Amino acid sequence: MADVLIALGGNVGDVRATFQKAIANICGMTQGALVARSSDYATSLDPHALLFTLHKIENKFGRDRANENRWGPRTLDLDLIAYDDVSVQKPELTLPHPRLFERAFVLVPLAEIVPDRLIAGRSVTAALALLSTEGILRLPDLG
């Protein structure tokens, strides 16, 4: 099985409840297994099939990529960050995620679960050390 990192995001509705349901959908629809509770999954789908499935799950939760504003409000955003050490440069899929190393809000959770993971030759911790984490707050655990 592939070692996959998926970032979940959202800013509409009960985001944390949406994440819980989305994670269950990702595991069920990909026959994957949750390895760590941020965005680290194992799946047997190839990167293109996985991205297609993630977009299908976003749609199921009310996201309409074709008719939304870029970086606008959304119920769910699923980004395929890394898929093993695969490098892909296609219009529909770029791996690793092209803006990964610019986004502390993606690297902070990754540093909790896979701090030494190398992505494009860089460790998550080393990449995070180059960015400001100001304004990124860890939410309390759900009881």
C-alpha positions, 0 to 999 in steps of 0.5 A, a space after each residue: 500500500 502507498 503511504 499517502 498524506 492528505 490535508 483536510 480543510 474547510 471553513 463552512 459549517 461544523 468543520 470538525 464533524 465534516 472532517 470526521 465524516 470525510 475521513 470515514 468516507 476516504 477510508 471506505 471509498 479507497 479501502 485505505 487505513 487511517 494511520 494517524 489523525 491528521 492526514 496520513 493514510 495508506 491506500 492502494 489507489 494510484 494517485 489519479 484515482 485517489 484524487 478523483 475519489 477525493 473530489 467525489 467526496 468533496 462533492 458529496 459534502 456540497 463542494 462544487 469546484 466548477 462554480 466556486 471562487 478560488 480560496 473562497 468558502 467551502 464545506 470541505 477541501 481535500 488536498 493530496 499532499 504526497 503519495 509515496 515518493 511519486 512525482 507527477 506534473 500534469 494539469 489535473 495532478 501535481 505531486 507533491 502538492 505544489 504549494 506544500 512548502 509555502 503553507 505552515 497550516 499544512 506543515 504544522 499538522 504534518 510535523 505532529 505525525 510525520 516530522 521526519 518524512 521526506 517530501 521532494 528531498 525535504 523533511 517536514 520539520 526543516 520545511 516548517 522551520 522556514 515559515 512563520 506559524 503565527 496564528 496557527 492554533 491547535 484546537 482542543 481535543 474533542 471529548 
